[in-house]
Amino acid sequence: LICAGGSLRIGKTNPKPRYGTLQLGANAKGALAPGVATIIVCMVRAAFVTSLPLVHGLEQFFWFRKLVLRSYSPSIHIGKDALVWGQIMDPALTHIGDRAVIGWSSQVIAHSLTSRPDGSIAYVSSPIRIGAGATIGGSAYVALGSVIGEGAIVEPKSYVAPFTVIPPGETWGGV
């Protein structure tokens, strides 16, 4: 509850940017930009909270899942009767429709971290939309900016590349 309140407060004051850089090592300059600090706080909280004993099992109860997601995200967007068995790394940027199913050990990640030649790290994010009644199979990976239409199916162990659009009712598998 304390983390959830802190995430809400941090997110309202310094929202996560869509793009940010972090200079590391000897080239680092001064304090972090407020949005970058929010990213780091949320990621550390996500790693800590999800590593706690029993959390993954208790997350299957809707009210507890909301509490866990809120502990590292300023907001969440999960539709009515949606089943989330996988990992949502960016709940504030992931919109899950009513009756959607996110399979066991699948990953829905709406950001990317990339090292740049100058030694800095670039953070890029883009919202993911999963339509009503869509199914993401177990161990699938959905990357930033993807749109999965209503009733669409992503088969187990599939990779949905960044900014992919899967039309409503279609079934996709593989890469």
N, C-alpha and C positions, 0 to 999 in steps of 0.2 A: 504493500500500500504506500509506503514511503517513497519507493522508487517511482511508482505510478504518478504520485503527486509531483515529484521532482521533474519527471519527464514532461508533464503537462506545462509546468511553470517554465522550464527551459525552452520548450518548443514554441511557446507563445512569445517569449522575450527574444530569442535568437533562433529563428527557424532554420532547418537544414537547407543549404543552398542546392541548386541543381548542379552547380559546378563549383569546385573549390580546389585549392592546392595547399599542400603542406610542405614547407621546406625543412629538410632534415640535415643533421650533421653540422659541419663547420659553416655552411652557407645559411643556416637558420637565422632569421631576423625577428627579434622582439617577440611579442605576444601573438597568440593564435587569433585569427579572425573569429568573431563570435559564432558564426555558422559552422566553422570547422571544429570548434570546441564542442558544439552540440553533437556533431557526428561522432566524435571520439567518445563522449560520455555515453551516448546511446549504444555504441558498439561494445564498449566495456560492460555496460549493464546487461546487454543481450548475452554475452559470453558467460557472465557470472550467473544470472538468473537461470538460464537454460542448463547450467551444469549442476544445479542443486538437486539433491536426491528427491525422487518422486515427482518432480515438476513435470516431466514429459508424460507420465501416466495421468496426473491430475489435470493436465491441459485438455484432456478429452471431455471434461465437463465444461460446458459453454461459459459459465460465469467465471471459472478459474482461468480459462484460456484468455478471456478478455483482460483479466487482471495481469497475467503474465505478459501479454502483448503490450499493454499500457505501461508496464514497468520499464520498457525501453523505447517507447514510441509516444509522441505527443497525441496521436489519434489512431483509430483503427476503423476499417471499413469492411465489415463482414456481414453479408446478407443473412436473412432469416433462414433457418434450417440448413445452413452450410456446414459441411463436415470438413474440418481441417485436421489432418493427421500428419502433415508434413511441416516443414519449417518455413515461416514467413519472416524474412530478415528485415523488411521495411514495411511494417504494417501501415504507416501513414501514407505510403505511396502505392499500396496494393488494394485494389477495389475488387472484392469477391462478391459475386451476385448470389441471390437466393438459391438455395438447394444445390449449390456447386459443391464438388467433392475434390479435395486436395489429398492425394494418396499418401500412404505411409512412406516416410523418409524422402519425399519429394522436396525440392527447394525452389522457392519463389523469391528471387533476389532482384530488387529494383535499383541496384547501384553497381558501380564498378570502380575498383581502385587500380591505378596503373602507374608504374614508375616512369618518369620522364628522363630524357638525357641529361638535364641539368641537376639531377639528384632529388628533385621534388617528387611528390606523389600527387596525382590528380584524382579527384573524386568526381564522378559523374553519376547522376541519377535521372530516372525517367519513370513515370507511373506505369504500373501494370494493371490491366483490366481483365478480369475473368468473368465472363457472362453468366447469367442465371442458368442453372442446370448443366454447366460445363463440368467435365471431369479431367483431372490431371492424374495420370496413373502413378503408381508407386515408383519411387526413385527417379522421377522425371525432374528436369531442371528447366525453369522458366526464367529467362533473362530480362533485363531492363527494357522498358518501352514496349513490351509485347502486349498484344490484344488477342484474347481468346474469346470467340463469339459464343452466343447462347447455344447451349446443347452440344458444343464442340467437344471432342475427345482427344486428349493427348495421351498416347499409349505409354505404358510403363517403360522406364529407362530411356525416354526420349529426351532430346535436347532442343529447346525452343530458343533459337538465336535471338540476340537483341533486335528489337523493333520489328519482330515478325508479327504479321496479322493473320490469324486463323479465322476464316469466315464461319458464321453460325452453322451448326450441324455437321461440320466436317470432322473427319478422323485423321489425325496426323501421328506418325511414328518415326522413330529414328532421329535424324538430324535435319 
